[in-house]
Amino acid sequence: MALIRTTAEAIGNDEYDLRVGIAWTGGNPLVILTKDTQGYTYDGVSTPLHHYTPVETTVNAIEPALDYFWHVYDLAQDCVNQGGISNVLMICPPDRNDQE
């Protein structure tokens, strides 16, 4: 998403179609992990994935920074939801109502 934003600023395009996927060739199903309340790896809510379905979206790369930040968050949320994870821990945008 950072590359899309930077490219949009450099060449002036605004709308991009994006597809995020994981090609998994491991012997066991793919497991997306999260952390517990003490910060340790936790897989108690994970759904083993035999196949990861790519997530597709269209982004406006020149939208205001806060809106773009939330678009990044929403994309990450869609990606981890397949594995049973409901919270994105590493991307923490401000409230949607905050002004910059």
Contacts in CASP RR format, 6 or more apart in sequence:
PFRMAT RR
TARGET T0000
AUTHOR 0000-0000-0000
METHOD contacts of the structure
MODEL  1
MALIRTTAEAIGNDEYDLRVGIAWTGGNPLVILTKDTQGYTYDGVSTPLH
HYTPVETTVNAIEPALDYFWHVYDLAQDCVNQGGISNVLMICPPDRNDQE
1 18 0 8 1.000
1 59 0 8 1.000
1 68 0 8 1.000
1 71 0 8 1.000
1 72 0 8 1.000
1 75 0 8 1.000
4 16 0 8 1.000
4 18 0 8 1.000
4 59 0 8 1.000
4 61 0 8 1.000
5 61 0 8 1.000
5 68 0 8 1.000
7 13 0 8 1.000
7 61 0 8 1.000
8 14 0 8 1.000
8 16 0 8 1.000
8 61 0 8 1.000
8 62 0 8 1.000
9 61 0 8 1.000
9 62 0 8 1.000
12 62 0 8 1.000
13 61 0 8 1.000
14 60 0 8 1.000
14 61 0 8 1.000
14 62 0 8 1.000
15 58 0 8 1.000
15 59 0 8 1.000
15 60 0 8 1.000
15 61 0 8 1.000
16 58 0 8 1.000
16 59 0 8 1.000
16 61 0 8 1.000
17 56 0 8 1.000
17 57 0 8 1.000
17 58 0 8 1.000
18 56 0 8 1.000
18 57 0 8 1.000
18 58 0 8 1.000
18 59 0 8 1.000
18 75 0 8 1.000
19 54 0 8 1.000
19 55 0 8 1.000
19 56 0 8 1.000
20 54 0 8 1.000
20 55 0 8 1.000
20 56 0 8 1.000
20 75 0 8 1.000
20 79 0 8 1.000
21 52 0 8 1.000
21 54 0 8 1.000
21 55 0 8 1.000
21 79 0 8 1.000
22 30 0 8 1.000
22 52 0 8 1.000
23 52 0 8 1.000
24 30 0 8 1.000
24 49 0 8 1.000
24 51 0 8 1.000
24 52 0 8 1.000
28 48 0 8 1.000
29 48 0 8 1.000
29 49 0 8 1.000
29 50 0 8 1.000
30 48 0 8 1.000
30 49 0 8 1.000
30 50 0 8 1.000
30 52 0 8 1.000
30 83 0 8 1.000
31 43 0 8 1.000
31 46 0 8 1.000
31 48 0 8 1.000
31 49 0 8 1.000
31 83 0 8 1.000
32 46 0 8 1.000
32 49 0 8 1.000
32 80 0 8 1.000
32 82 0 8 1.000
32 83 0 8 1.000
32 84 0 8 1.000
32 85 0 8 1.000
33 41 0 8 1.000
33 42 0 8 1.000
33 43 0 8 1.000
33 46 0 8 1.000
33 85 0 8 1.000
34 41 0 8 1.000
34 42 0 8 1.000
34 43 0 8 1.000
34 45 0 8 1.000
34 46 0 8 1.000
34 85 0 8 1.000
34 87 0 8 1.000
34 89 0 8 1.000
35 41 0 8 1.000
35 42 0 8 1.000
35 89 0 8 1.000
36 42 0 8 1.000
45 84 0 8 1.000
45 85 0 8 1.000
45 86 0 8 1.000
46 83 0 8 1.000
46 84 0 8 1.000
46 85 0 8 1.000
47 82 0 8 1.000
47 83 0 8 1.000
47 84 0 8 1.000
49 82 0 8 1.000
49 83 0 8 1.000
52 82 0 8 1.000
53 82 0 8 1.000
55 75 0 8 1.000
55 78 0 8 1.000
55 79 0 8 1.000
55 82 0 8 1.000
57 71 0 8 1.000
57 74 0 8 1.000
57 75 0 8 1.000
57 78 0 8 1.000
59 68 0 8 1.000
59 71 0 8 1.000
59 75 0 8 1.000
60 67 0 8 1.000
60 68 0 8 1.000
60 71 0 8 1.000
61 68 0 8 1.000
63 71 0 8 1.000
64 100 0 8 1.000
65 100 0 8 1.000
66 93 0 8 1.000
66 94 0 8 1.000
66 96 0 8 1.000
66 98 0 8 1.000
66 99 0 8 1.000
66 100 0 8 1.000
69 93 0 8 1.000
69 94 0 8 1.000
70 93 0 8 1.000
70 96 0 8 1.000
72 91 0 8 1.000
72 93 0 8 1.000
73 88 0 8 1.000
73 91 0 8 1.000
73 93 0 8 1.000
76 88 0 8 1.000
76 90 0 8 1.000
76 91 0 8 1.000
77 88 0 8 1.000
80 88 0 8 1.000
END
